[in-house]
């Protein structure tokens, strides 16, 4: 056969094979079209229709329940300030454990040794200053910072110097600082916070509370004061933990009100200012306390745990309503509503009321030691510790795919204005060990515009809780917890 005939035969064979293939393909398509069975979904549903319906039920139940508010009221009004090691902190442990048992949780108290720091006398007065009338002083409103050491019982009398920041202090020669009281007059950004990012404004200023005393001590200061960290007017001092460094002497540390910080700084600019400072806190031996754990066991995967949490301790100036009775209460409400609606989580939902978030994180650290071998079975963790302001959605510390996964949940939460999903680097201090281990973590995105007006002050009281907004937070936490418990697949890590 000639080369041209070979070519014609090849073409004819190729054409025949093409049309045969087309015929087979057409037959297959017709067979598929005639079949009544739907094509399998390329990816399985993350949330079943039943789960999504239950999430809507949970949301509506949370928005109409007053259980969380009643818990906040009892913790803040009936029990009161719950500083670690105090009788009130112990009473709060008993109360939450009893309530979780009543709900139907399996409850246990996990022992933790906690610090016992007690606030003493705290007074200050300017005893010499420019323009002073004869035989007068000026009272300074302040409070001791957590973990502060004491002055002598009769106080310290020393000259005050005022600096704005760490750089200004470093610029001063040591002889200008030695033997003096240093005031860090770094202002909380009261323009940034009302625009929304209150947490960012707080983070910028709070470093002076943590690191200021040691920075001053390294240059020979005898005491350190900071401008209160927060937006509070009305001459409210703002407490919180300081963090003494190992390489510096421990010196008495306190926070003066914003108004008094401005007063001192103004007078220092005019001339020499001398202060008498009395702070008499005590650090007593550690006390045994507990994290309160309440489990609703999962029906299919009981070994897989979703932590839902807030911290039970509080500072002692106020009654700890927004920081953080609210977080404990909305966590308890999640369990309460799941039980009340007779829902069956597939995974275990674990309510935790943490002890010692404010001045040591001993409860979180102890839980990490006790459970670190179980991190792979910790499916997710939620912490609420940002007050009780209107929630806007959910913060997510996890693989970016988790945000896409949660779109159906955010659609439900949007009914109460909480449909945002936000990837963040951190969701909570107490769940930080779980975050570090790769456990997907969550927290409500809360309106923080006014939170730092009251946080760590005597004004952290029940009246700052808006019941409707607290209920909205309960809805976010309950829906998030149950969605995690009943997902049809694992979260990517």
C-alpha positions as CSV (number, residue, x, y, z in Angstrom):
1,X,0.0,0.0,0.0
2,X,1.3,3.4,-1.0
3,X,2.2,6.0,1.7
4,X,-0.8,8.1,0.6
5,X,-3.2,5.1,1.0
6,X,-1.6,4.4,4.5
7,X,-2.5,8.0,5.4
8,X,-6.1,7.7,4.1
9,X,-6.6,4.5,6.1
10,X,-5.2,6.1,9.3
11,X,-7.5,9.0,8.9
12,X,-10.6,6.8,8.4
13,X,-9.7,4.7,11.4
14,X,-9.2,7.8,13.6
15,X,-12.6,9.1,12.4
16,X,-14.3,5.8,13.2
17,X,-12.8,5.6,16.6
18,X,-13.8,9.3,17.4
19,X,-17.4,8.7,16.4
20,X,-17.6,5.4,18.3
21,X,-16.3,7.2,21.4
22,X,-18.8,10.0,20.9
23,X,-21.6,7.4,20.7
24,X,-20.5,5.7,23.9
25,X,-20.2,9.0,25.6
26,X,-23.6,10.0,24.5
27,X,-25.1,6.7,25.7
28,X,-23.4,7.3,29.1
29,X,-24.7,10.8,29.4
30,X,-28.2,9.6,28.5
31,X,-28.0,6.9,31.1
32,X,-26.8,9.4,33.7
33,X,-29.6,11.8,32.8
34,X,-32.3,9.1,33.0
35,X,-31.1,8.1,36.5
36,X,-33.1,9.5,39.4
37,X,-30.2,9.4,41.8
38,X,-28.5,12.8,42.4
39,X,-24.8,13.1,41.8
40,X,-22.6,12.8,44.9
41,X,-21.5,16.2,46.3
42,X,-17.8,16.9,45.7
43,X,-17.4,17.9,49.4
44,X,-19.5,16.7,52.3
45,X,-21.7,19.2,54.1
46,X,-20.0,20.7,57.2
47,X,-23.3,21.3,59.0
48,X,-26.4,19.2,58.5
49,X,-29.8,20.8,58.0
50,X,-30.8,19.5,61.4
51,X,-27.8,21.2,63.1
52,X,-28.4,24.5,61.3
53,X,-32.0,24.4,62.5
54,X,-30.9,23.7,66.1
55,X,-28.5,26.6,65.9
56,X,-31.4,28.9,65.0
57,X,-33.3,27.5,68.0
58,X,-30.4,28.1,70.3
59,X,-30.0,31.6,69.1
60,X,-33.6,32.5,69.7
61,X,-33.6,30.9,73.1
62,X,-30.5,32.8,74.1
63,X,-31.9,36.1,73.0
64,X,-35.0,35.7,75.3
65,X,-33.3,34.1,78.3
66,X,-32.3,35.9,81.5
67,X,-30.2,33.1,82.9
68,X,-26.8,34.6,82.1
69,X,-27.9,38.0,83.6
70,X,-29.0,36.3,86.8
71,X,-25.6,34.6,87.0
72,X,-23.7,37.9,86.5
73,X,-25.9,39.5,89.1
74,X,-25.2,36.8,91.7
75,X,-21.5,36.8,91.1
76,X,-21.1,40.5,91.2
77,X,-23.7,41.6,93.7
78,X,-24.1,38.7,96.1
79,X,-20.6,37.4,96.1
80,X,-18.7,40.6,95.0
81,X,-15.0,41.1,94.2
82,X,-13.3,37.8,93.6
83,X,-9.6,38.4,93.9
84,X,-7.6,35.2,93.8
85,X,-7.1,33.7,97.2
86,X,-10.1,35.6,98.7
87,X,-13.1,34.2,100.5
88,X,-15.3,35.6,97.7
89,X,-13.2,33.7,95.1
90,X,-13.8,30.4,97.0
91,X,-17.5,31.2,97.3
92,X,-17.7,31.8,93.5
93,X,-16.1,28.4,92.9
94,X,-18.8,26.7,95.0
95,X,-21.6,28.7,93.4
96,X,-20.6,27.9,89.8
97,X,-20.0,24.2,90.5
98,X,-23.5,24.0,92.1
99,X,-25.2,25.8,89.2
100,X,-23.5,23.6,86.6
101,X,-24.6,20.5,88.5
102,X,-28.2,21.8,88.5
103,X,-28.0,22.3,84.7
104,X,-27.0,18.6,84.4
105,X,-23.3,18.9,83.7
106,X,-20.7,16.4,85.0
107,X,-18.8,18.7,87.3
108,X,-15.3,18.5,88.8
109,X,-13.1,20.9,90.5
110,X,-9.5,20.8,89.2
111,X,-7.1,21.9,92.0
112,X,-4.8,24.8,91.4
113,X,-2.5,26.7,93.8
114,X,-3.0,30.4,93.3
115,X,-1.2,33.6,94.6
116,X,-2.8,35.5,97.5
117,X,-2.0,39.2,97.2
118,X,-4.0,41.5,99.5
119,X,-4.5,45.2,98.9
120,X,-3.7,47.4,101.9
121,X,-3.6,51.1,102.6
122,X,-3.0,53.2,99.5
123,X,-2.7,57.0,99.9
124,X,-0.6,59.7,98.3
125,X,-0.2,63.4,98.7
126,X,1.9,66.1,97.2
127,X,3.6,67.7,100.2
128,X,5.8,70.3,98.3
129,X,5.1,71.8,94.9
130,X,5.3,75.2,93.1
131,X,2.7,77.8,94.3
132,X,1.8,75.8,97.4
133,X,-0.2,77.5,100.1
134,X,1.3,77.3,103.6
135,X,0.5,74.1,105.5
136,X,-1.4,72.5,102.7
137,X,-1.0,69.3,100.6
138,X,-2.7,68.0,97.5
139,X,-4.3,64.6,97.6
140,X,-3.5,62.2,94.9
141,X,-6.0,59.4,94.0
142,X,-4.3,56.1,93.3
143,X,-4.3,52.4,93.8
144,X,-1.6,49.8,94.1
145,X,-0.9,47.6,91.1
146,X,-1.3,43.9,91.5
147,X,1.8,42.1,93.0
148,X,3.2,45.5,94.2
149,X,5.5,45.4,97.1
150,X,4.9,47.7,100.1
151,X,6.4,50.9,101.1
152,X,7.5,51.2,104.8
153,X,4.5,51.4,107.0
154,X,4.9,55.2,107.4
155,X,5.4,55.6,103.7
156,X,8.0,57.1,101.4
157,X,8.8,60.8,100.9
158,X,10.6,61.6,97.7
159,X,10.8,63.9,94.8
160,X,8.6,63.0,91.8
161,X,9.8,63.1,88.2
162,X,7.4,62.7,85.3
163,X,8.3,61.1,81.9
164,X,6.0,60.2,79.0
165,X,7.6,57.0,78.0
166,X,10.5,54.5,78.3
167,X,12.7,56.5,75.9
168,X,12.4,59.7,78.0
169,X,13.4,57.7,81.1
170,X,16.4,56.1,79.4
171,X,17.5,59.6,78.2
172,X,17.8,60.8,81.9
173,X,21.1,60.1,83.6
174,X,20.8,57.7,86.6
175,X,21.6,60.5,89.1
176,X,18.4,62.3,88.0
177,X,16.3,59.2,88.7
178,X,17.9,57.6,91.8
179,X,16.0,58.1,95.0
180,X,13.0,59.5,93.3
181,X,9.4,58.4,92.4
182,X,9.0,58.0,88.7
183,X,5.6,58.7,87.0
184,X,5.0,57.4,83.6
185,X,2.4,59.7,82.1
186,X,1.6,57.8,78.9
187,X,-2.0,58.5,77.9
188,X,-4.6,55.9,76.9
189,X,-5.8,56.9,73.4
190,X,-9.3,58.2,74.1
191,X,-9.8,59.0,70.4
192,X,-8.8,55.5,69.1
193,X,-11.0,53.6,71.6
194,X,-14.4,55.2,70.8
195,X,-13.8,54.5,67.1
196,X,-13.8,50.8,67.8
197,X,-10.3,49.4,68.5
198,X,-10.4,49.8,72.3
199,X,-8.1,46.7,72.7
200,X,-5.4,48.3,70.5
201,X,-5.5,51.5,72.6
202,X,-5.2,49.4,75.7
203,X,-2.3,47.4,74.4
204,X,-0.3,50.5,73.6
205,X,-0.6,51.9,77.2
206,X,-0.7,48.7,79.3
207,X,3.0,48.0,78.7
208,X,3.8,50.8,81.2
209,X,1.8,48.9,83.9
210,X,3.7,45.7,83.2
211,X,7.2,47.0,82.6
212,X,7.3,50.5,84.1
213,X,8.2,49.6,87.7
214,X,11.2,47.5,86.7
215,X,12.4,50.1,84.2
216,X,12.3,52.8,86.9
217,X,14.0,50.5,89.4
218,X,16.9,49.8,87.1
219,X,17.7,53.5,87.2
220,X,17.5,53.7,91.0
221,X,13.9,54.9,91.5
222,X,12.3,54.2,94.9
223,X,8.8,53.8,93.6
224,X,6.9,53.9,90.3
225,X,3.5,55.3,89.4
226,X,1.8,55.0,86.1
227,X,-1.1,56.9,84.5
228,X,-4.2,54.7,84.8
229,X,-4.7,52.6,81.7
230,X,-8.2,53.3,80.4
231,X,-10.7,55.8,79.3
232,X,-12.2,56.5,82.7
233,X,-12.8,60.1,83.7
234,X,-14.2,61.0,87.1
235,X,-10.8,60.4,88.8
236,X,-11.0,56.6,88.8
237,X,-7.7,54.7,89.3
238,X,-7.3,51.6,87.2
239,X,-5.5,48.6,88.7
240,X,-4.0,45.5,87.1
241,X,-1.0,43.3,87.4
242,X,2.6,44.5,87.2
243,X,5.4,42.2,86.0
244,X,8.5,42.6,88.0
245,X,11.6,41.6,86.0
246,X,14.3,39.3,87.5
247,X,17.1,41.8,86.8
248,X,15.7,44.8,88.7
249,X,14.8,45.5,92.4
250,X,11.1,45.3,93.3
251,X,9.8,48.8,94.1
252,X,6.3,49.9,95.2
253,X,4.1,50.4,92.2
254,X,0.8,52.2,91.8
255,X,-1.6,53.8,89.3
256,X,-2.8,57.4,89.6
257,X,-5.9,58.7,87.9
258,X,-5.5,60.4,84.6
259,X,-6.4,63.7,86.2
260,X,-3.8,63.3,88.9
261,X,-1.2,62.3,86.4
262,X,-1.8,65.5,84.4
263,X,-1.7,67.5,87.7
264,X,1.7,66.0,88.7
265,X,3.2,66.5,85.3
266,X,2.1,70.1,85.1
267,X,3.6,70.9,88.5
268,X,6.8,69.1,87.7
269,X,7.3,71.3,84.7
270,X,7.1,74.3,87.0
271,X,9.6,73.1,89.6
272,X,10.4,70.5,92.3
273,X,7.5,68.3,93.5
274,X,7.7,66.1,96.5
275,X,5.3,63.3,97.4
276,X,4.4,61.1,100.4
277,X,3.4,57.7,99.2
278,X,1.9,54.9,101.4
279,X,1.2,51.5,99.9
280,X,0.9,48.5,102.2
281,X,-0.1,45.4,100.2
282,X,0.8,42.0,101.3
283,X,1.7,38.8,99.5
284,X,0.5,35.9,101.6
285,X,1.2,32.2,101.1
286,X,-0.4,30.6,98.0
287,X,-3.9,29.2,98.5
288,X,-5.6,26.1,97.1
289,X,-8.4,27.0,94.7
290,X,-9.8,25.4,91.5
291,X,-10.9,25.7,87.9
292,X,-14.6,24.7,87.7
293,X,-15.2,22.2,85.0
294,X,-18.7,21.2,83.7
295,X,-19.1,18.7,80.9
296,X,-22.0,17.8,78.7
297,X,-20.7,14.5,77.2
298,X,-20.8,14.1,73.5
299,X,-23.1,11.4,72.1
300,X,-20.8,10.2,69.3
301,X,-17.3,11.5,70.1
302,X,-17.2,12.1,73.9
303,X,-13.4,12.2,73.9
304,X,-13.4,15.3,71.6
305,X,-13.8,18.5,73.7
306,X,-15.0,22.0,72.9
307,X,-13.9,24.3,75.8
308,X,-16.4,27.2,76.5
309,X,-15.0,29.5,79.1
310,X,-14.6,32.8,81.0
311,X,-12.5,33.6,84.2
312,X,-14.1,33.5,87.6
313,X,-11.6,35.7,89.5
314,X,-11.7,39.5,89.3
315,X,-9.9,42.5,90.7
316,X,-11.0,43.9,94.0
317,X,-11.9,47.6,93.3
318,X,-15.2,46.8,91.7
319,X,-17.4,43.7,91.7
320,X,-16.1,42.1,88.4
321,X,-19.3,42.3,86.5
322,X,-17.9,42.9,83.0
323,X,-14.5,41.4,83.9
324,X,-15.3,38.6,83.9
325,X,-18.6,37.5,85.5
326,X,-20.1,38.1,82.0
327,X,-17.7,35.6,80.4
328,X,-18.5,32.9,82.9
329,X,-22.2,33.6,82.7
330,X,-22.5,33.3,78.9
331,X,-20.5,30.1,79.0
332,X,-22.8,28.7,81.6
333,X,-25.8,29.9,79.5
334,X,-24.5,27.9,76.5
335,X,-24.7,24.7,78.6
336,X,-28.0,25.7,80.2
337,X,-29.7,26.2,76.8
338,X,-28.3,23.0,75.2
339,X,-29.7,21.1,78.1
340,X,-33.0,23.0,78.2
341,X,-33.6,22.4,74.5
342,X,-32.7,18.7,74.9
343,X,-30.0,19.0,72.2
344,X,-27.5,16.2,71.8
345,X,-24.0,17.5,71.0
346,X,-21.9,14.9,69.2
347,X,-18.7,16.1,70.9
348,X,-18.3,17.0,74.6
349,X,-19.0,20.6,75.5
350,X,-16.8,21.6,78.5
351,X,-17.6,24.8,80.4
352,X,-14.6,26.1,82.3
353,X,-14.6,28.9,84.9
354,X,-10.9,29.7,85.1
355,X,-9.3,30.8,88.3
356,X,-6.5,33.4,88.5
357,X,-6.5,35.0,85.1
358,X,-6.0,38.5,86.5
359,X,-2.8,38.0,88.5
360,X,-0.9,35.0,87.3
361,X,-2.9,32.7,85.0
362,X,-2.3,29.8,87.4
363,X,-5.6,28.1,86.4
364,X,-4.8,28.2,82.7
365,X,-1.2,26.9,83.3
366,X,-2.4,24.1,85.6
367,X,-5.0,23.0,83.0
368,X,-2.2,22.9,80.5
369,X,-0.1,20.7,82.7
370,X,-3.0,18.4,83.4
371,X,-4.4,18.1,79.9
372,X,-1.5,18.7,77.5
373,X,-1.5,15.1,76.4
374,X,-5.1,15.5,75.3
375,X,-4.6,18.5,73.1
376,X,-5.3,16.5,69.9
377,X,-8.7,15.7,71.4
378,X,-9.4,19.3,72.2
379,X,-11.4,20.0,69.1
380,X,-11.8,23.8,69.8
381,X,-11.7,26.4,72.5
382,X,-13.8,29.5,73.2
383,X,-13.1,32.3,75.7
384,X,-15.2,35.3,76.5
385,X,-13.2,38.0,78.3
386,X,-14.0,41.3,76.7
387,X,-17.0,42.5,78.7
388,X,-20.6,42.3,77.7
389,X,-20.9,44.9,74.8
390,X,-22.9,44.1,71.7
391,X,-21.2,41.3,69.8
392,X,-20.4,41.8,66.1
393,X,-19.3,38.3,65.3
394,X,-16.6,35.7,65.9
395,X,-12.8,36.0,66.2
396,X,-11.1,33.0,64.9
397,X,-7.5,31.9,65.7
398,X,-7.2,28.9,63.3
399,X,-6.4,27.8,59.7
400,X,-7.9,30.3,57.2
401,X,-10.1,27.5,55.9
402,X,-12.1,27.6,59.2
403,X,-13.4,31.0,58.4
404,X,-14.9,29.7,55.1
405,X,-16.3,26.7,57.0
406,X,-18.2,29.0,59.4
407,X,-20.0,31.0,56.8
408,X,-23.3,29.2,57.5
409,X,-23.0,29.9,61.2
410,X,-22.3,33.6,60.6
411,X,-25.4,33.8,58.4
412,X,-27.5,32.6,61.4
413,X,-25.7,35.0,63.8
414,X,-26.3,37.9,61.4
415,X,-29.9,38.0,62.6
416,X,-28.7,39.6,65.8
417,X,-26.0,41.7,64.1
418,X,-23.2,39.3,64.9
419,X,-22.3,37.9,61.5
420,X,-18.7,39.0,61.2
421,X,-15.9,36.5,60.9
422,X,-12.4,37.8,61.8
423,X,-9.1,35.9,61.7
424,X,-6.9,37.0,64.6
425,X,-3.6,36.1,66.3
426,X,-5.1,35.6,69.8
427,X,-8.5,34.8,71.3
428,X,-8.0,34.6,75.0
429,X,-5.4,34.6,77.8
430,X,-6.7,31.4,79.5
431,X,-6.9,29.4,76.3
432,X,-3.4,30.6,75.1
433,X,-1.8,27.2,75.9
434,X,-4.4,25.5,73.6
435,X,-3.8,28.1,70.9
436,X,-0.1,27.5,71.1
437,X,-0.7,23.7,70.7
438,X,-2.7,24.4,67.5
439,X,-6.2,24.0,68.9
440,X,-8.6,26.2,66.8
441,X,-9.8,29.0,69.1
442,X,-12.7,31.5,69.1
443,X,-14.0,34.5,70.9
444,X,-16.9,36.9,70.4
445,X,-16.0,40.2,68.6
446,X,-17.4,42.6,71.2
447,X,-18.0,46.4,71.1
448,X,-15.0,47.6,73.1
449,X,-15.6,51.4,72.7
450,X,-16.4,51.9,76.3
451,X,-15.2,48.7,78.0
452,X,-11.9,50.3,79.1
453,X,-13.8,53.1,80.9
454,X,-14.7,50.6,83.6
455,X,-12.2,47.7,83.2
456,X,-10.2,47.2,86.4
457,X,-11.8,50.1,88.2
458,X,-14.3,50.6,91.0
459,X,-16.9,51.2,88.3
460,X,-16.9,47.6,87.1
461,X,-20.3,46.9,88.6
462,X,-23.6,45.2,87.5
463,X,-25.2,48.4,86.2
464,X,-22.6,48.4,83.3
465,X,-24.2,45.2,82.0
466,X,-26.9,45.7,79.4
467,X,-29.2,42.6,79.6
468,X,-30.0,42.6,75.9
469,X,-26.4,42.8,74.9
470,X,-25.4,40.1,77.4
471,X,-28.1,37.9,75.8
472,X,-26.6,38.6,72.4
473,X,-23.2,37.4,73.6
474,X,-24.9,34.3,75.0
475,X,-26.3,33.6,71.5
476,X,-22.9,33.9,69.9
477,X,-21.2,31.6,72.4
478,X,-24.0,29.0,72.4
479,X,-24.3,28.9,68.6
480,X,-20.5,28.7,68.1
481,X,-20.1,26.0,70.7
482,X,-22.9,23.8,69.4
483,X,-21.8,24.3,65.8
484,X,-18.4,23.1,66.7
485,X,-19.8,20.2,68.6
486,X,-21.9,19.0,65.7
487,X,-19.7,19.6,62.7
488,X,-19.7,16.7,60.3
489,X,-15.9,16.9,59.8
490,X,-12.8,17.9,61.8
491,X,-11.4,21.4,61.7
492,X,-8.1,21.8,59.7
493,X,-5.1,22.5,61.9
